[in-house]
Amino acid sequence: MKIKHLSVNSCRPKRSSEILAELTNGEDKAFPSKTMTSAWMCVWSESDNELIEFIPVQYKLTFGVLAAIYEDQGKKQNFHASHFMLEAKKR
């Protein structure tokens, strides 16, 4: 079992991504999103989706028409957009 992809909120997404990338030999990159700005990620393998996203604290993850979207709430949220992708082998 392996956590492949993790999304967490951060007060300073770019700085969080830079520090983690430096400590782990990852690559810090801006997070591409149509519904959110200022998010960053630390990437080890984009093709395998092995990365950690750092989402600004004013965003929350909500239901969209076809998929989940990020919505700017204008202030820090008590509940956030944290989530992860777990890879598990079926027996």
N, C-alpha and C positions, 0 to 999 in steps of 0.2 A: 504494500500500500504506500502511496506517495502523494503528497500535496504538490501539485504541479503549478498551480496558478493561485495567487492570493491577492486580494484587494483590501487595503486598509485605508482609513482616513488619516490625514496628516495636516498639521498646521502649516508646514513648509514642505510641500510635495517635492519640489525640485531638489532642495537640500537633502531631504530624506533619501531620494533616489541616488544622488551623487555619493553620499556617504556609504550606502549599502553597496553600490557598484565598486567603489574603491576597496572596500573590505573583502569583497568576494570575487573580484575579477569579472564582474558583470559589466553591462553597458547601460548608462543612464540615457533615457530618451523621453521626449515629450509623448504623452499618451494621446493617440488620435481618437477623438470623440466628436460626434455631431451635436451632442447635448451637454457638453461640459468643456470648460476651459481650465487651464493651469494645472492639469493633472500630469504626473510623470510616472515613469516605471523604470525598474531595474530589470534588465533582460539577460537571461543566460542562453535561451534557445527559443526564438520566436516560432520556428517551425514546430516545435514540441509544446509550445505555449508555456514554457518554463519562465515565469516572470512574477514580479510583485508590482502591483499598481499602487500608487500613492494618490488618493483622492482628496481634494480640498474639503475641509470640514464643513463647509456650508452646503455641500451636496448630499442628497439622499437618493437611494436607488428606488425607483417606483416602476409600476407596470406601464408599458407603452402599448401602442396598438398591436405591433408585431413582436416586440421584444422589450426587455427591461431598458429603461432610460434613466439618466441622471437628471435630477431637478435641483436648480439652485434655490435654496431656501432663504438666502440673504443674510443668514447668521449661523453661527455654530450650532450643529445638531446634537441632541442627546442620543439619538439612534442614528446609525450611519449606514454606509454603503458597503460595509465589510462583507466579504464572501470568499469562497475558495472552490477550486476544482480538485476533487479527490480521484485519483486513479487507483482502482482496486481490481485484482484478478479474481474472476468468478471461478468457484470450484465446481 
